[in-house]
Amino acid sequence: MTSCSLLVRAYAGSAEGSRVARVFITGSSDGLGLMAGRLLAGQGHAVVLHARSRTRAEDAQAALAPPEAAGVVVGDLSSVAGIRQVAEQADAAGPFDAVIHNAGVGHRDQPHRVTTEDGLSLVFTVNVLAPYVLTALMRPTGLERPARLVYLSSGLHRDAEASLADAQWERRPWNGFQAYSESKLLDVALTFAVARRWPDVRVNGVEPGWVPTKMGGPAAPDDLSLGSVTQAWLAVSDDPAATGTGGYFFHQRPQETHPAARDVAFQDELLGYCAGLAGVELPRVPVRGRSGSEGRPR
């Protein structure tokens, strides 16, 4: 039996014992996001997809069925206003037990620096600012806050420079590969920052591998069938390995990260930087009870 089939079986076995969850997946009209949606829906979970446009939303619904998606949020994550609109729609479609922050822009499609209507780098906005703002705005307080948050990164984050001095690439010559790598390092730092700020939420990061999606390209060597397993597992599984927080995984196994991602000062610098750009603070939320009237099943 291959390692692929063993991992998929392990996911399926652990998911069968979990309660039905409602899961929101950003950037899920195709690629790894849609694949994670299929895995979760196939296990009986209620999956709400996200697409940039109505046409892509309809295509995603058709691609997922059967079973049908529990809903599709439509909105563009390439501007602060668009991210806010997605957060509002997602709140209306929730509450969610888990959110998978899957949406991303790759370096292959960015031969030169592309700016958004806010004057920011598109790579930074979609890959970093969007998950930050969605996390901050989607029911961040009270019992309806998602119990699990999963952020997608990349093994390339280890090659990044840990600096916010020119995060928008306004002073450096554009390098799409490096800009993407830096955004993925910031995603890992965001993961650990949220895990630290919200200790009662299960917050973890994932690197799916270099897989042959539209973003990864046809020459990518990793197994596509494994690319969506870990994020689905972290979103719903009762497997003890999936119920911790502040972890970072590849194929359901813990991985070491760039040292800067664990640096509290760097994390706080990132949170402050994103708050300044978006005008949205990440709330400091009191810890909820894990049982009794203050908590809910996790």
N, C-alpha and C positions, 0 to 999 in steps of 0.2 A: 504494500500500500504506500502511496506517495505521501510526502510531508504535506502536500496541498490537501489531499483528501482527509488526512488526519486532523488538520486544523479546521477544516470546514465541519467535519463531524463533531469536533470538540465544541465549536460554536453552537451547532444545532442542538447538541445534547444539553449544554448549559442553558440555552434559550428556552428549551421546552419546559423547564421548571420555573421560569420567571413569570410573573404576572403580566397581564396585557398592559402595555405602555403606549402612551401617545408621544410620538417623536417627530420633531421638526428638523428637516435637513436642508441647509442652504445650498444653493448651486446644484440642485438635484434633477435638472431636466435631462441630463445625460451623464456619462462617465461614472466615476466612483460614487457620486452622490446618488444617482439612480440605482446603481448596483446595491448600495447599502439599503436603499428603500425597498428593493425587491427582497433582499434577505429578511428584513424586518417584517414586511407585509406577509411574506410567506410563512412566518412564524405566528401570524395572527395579530401582530401589533398594528395600531392605527398610525399611519404615516402621512404626514403633511409635507408635501414637496414645495420647492421654490424654483421659480423660473424668472428670467429677465423680462419676458414678453408673454402676451396672451397666447401667441402661436406656439411658443416653446412650452408653455404650460399645458396646452392641449396635447402636444406631442408626448410630453412626459406622462400625462395621465394614461394615454393610450399604451405607452411602452410599459408602464407598471402593471396594468391590468392583465389577467385577474391576479389578485384581488385589486379592487379600485383603491386609489389614494383617498385618504380621509379628507383631503383638501389640497389646494395648491395656492400658495402665496405668490403674487406676481409683483415684481419690482426690481429696479436696477440698483445695485450696490455701489455704483461708481460715483455717487455724490452723497454728501451728508444728508441732504433732503430725501434722497431716495432710500437711504438706509433707515431713516426715521419712519418713512412710509411702510417699509417692510416690517419694522418692529411693531407698528400699529396693527397691521394686518395679522401678523403672527399672534399678537396678544388676543385679537378677536377670534382666532382659530384655536387658541389654547384653552386652558393651561396645558403645558407639556410636562411630561415626566423627564424628557431628555431633549437636548438640542445638539445636533452635530453641525459644527461650523466647518462646512466642506468647501464653500465657494472660494475660488481662487483664480488668479490670472498668472499664466506661465510666462517664462522668458522667451519662448520661441515666437510668440506673437508680438513681441515688443522690441523690434530692431532699433527703435529710437524712443526717447522719453515721451510718453503720452501723458498729458495733464487732463484733469477733470474740470468740471465747471467751477470747482472751488480752488483751482490753481494748484492742486496737489498731484503727486505722482499716482497714476492709475494703479500701478502694482501695489503701492503702499495702501491706497484707499480700499481696494477690494480685499487684499490679503490680510491687512492688519486693522485698519480703522473700522471696517465693517463688523468683524467679530467683536471688537471692543464696544462699539456703540450698541449693537444688538444685545450683548451681555448686560450692558448698563441699563437699557430701556425695557427689556422684556421681563415684566413682572419681577423686578429685582428684589422686592420686599414681600414679606408675608408667606403664607403657607403655599401659595400657588407658584412660587419660584421653581424653575426646573430643578429636579433633584440631581440631575447629571448633566454635565457639559463636556463635550468632546471637541477638541480643536485639532484640525489637520495641519501638519507641518511637512517637513521633508528632511531626508538625511543630508541634503545640501546645506542645512542651517549650520552645520559644523564648520563649513568653509567661510562663514560670514564674519565680517568685522563688527564687533559689538560696540557700535557708536550710533548716536542719534544726531551727531553734529551736522550731517547733510542727508537726513533720511529721505528728503524729497529729490535728491540728485539735481540740485540747482547749481552746484558749484563744480561737481565732478563731471568728466566726460561720461556719457551714458554707457553702462555695461548691464545689459538686461539680465545676464546670468547672475551677476553679483547682486543686482537689485532684488532679484527673486530670492536668492539665498539669504540676504539680509532680512527680507520680509518674513521668511520662515523662522529665522532666529527670533524675531520679535513675536511671532506666534507662540513659540515655546515659552518665552519670557512672560507673555500674557497668560498662558495656561497656568504657570506656577504662581503668578501674581494673584489671579482670581482664586486659585486653590488656597492661597494664604489668607486672602481677605475674607473668603466665605468658607470656613472650615467645615460647615455642615453640608456643603454641596460636594458631590463627587466630580472632581474636575481633572481631566486627563488629556494628554496629547498623543498623537499618532503620527508615525511616518508610514505611509502605505507602500513605499517602495517605488522604484522607477518602473512604472507599468505602462503598457502601450495603449494609453487613452489618447484623446485628441491633444491633451496637454503634454503627455509624456512622449508622444511620437511613436511611429511604428517600429523603430529599432530598440525600444526599451526592453531590457532583458528579463525583468522580473515577471512573476506569474500574475496575470491580471485577475484571475479568480480569487486570489488572496488579498487583493488591494482594498476591498471593502469590508473584510471580515472583522478586523480588529475594532473599527469604529462602531460597527453594529453590536459587537460583543460588549464593549464598554458602555453602550447606551442602555442595554436592557438586562444583561446577564446577572444571575445571582451567584455565579462562580466567584469564590472569595478573591481570586486574582483580579477580577473586574470591578470589585466594589471598594477599592481604596481610592485615594485622591492624591493629586500632585505627582502622578506617574507619567511616564512617557514610554510608548510601546511600539514595537515592530513585530508583526505577526504574533500578537498576543504575548509577547515576551518583553520584559522591561529592558530599556536601553539607556546608555549614558548619553548625556546631551552636552552641548557647548557649555563650558563652565559659567559663562556670563548669564545664561538663562536662569540660574539659581541665585544670582546676585540680587539681593533685596534692593539695594540702591539702584541698580539698573532697572529692575522691575518698576520701582516707584517713579523713576525718571520716565519710563515708557507710559505709565498710566497718566502722569501729569501732562506729557506731550500730547497724548491722544485727547485728553480732556480739553486742553487748550484749543486744539484744532476743531473739535466737534461741538464744544460748548456743552459737553455731557460728562458729569462726574460718575465714576464707578462708586456706587454707594458702599459705605461700610455698614454691613448688615449684622445685627446681633445674631448669635447662634440660635437656631431653632432647636426645640427639644426633639430627640430622636424617638420618643415614645410618648404616649398619653395625648392630651388634648392639643399640645403644641406641635406635634409632629404629624407626619402622614407616612403611609407605607412607602418604602424606598426599594 
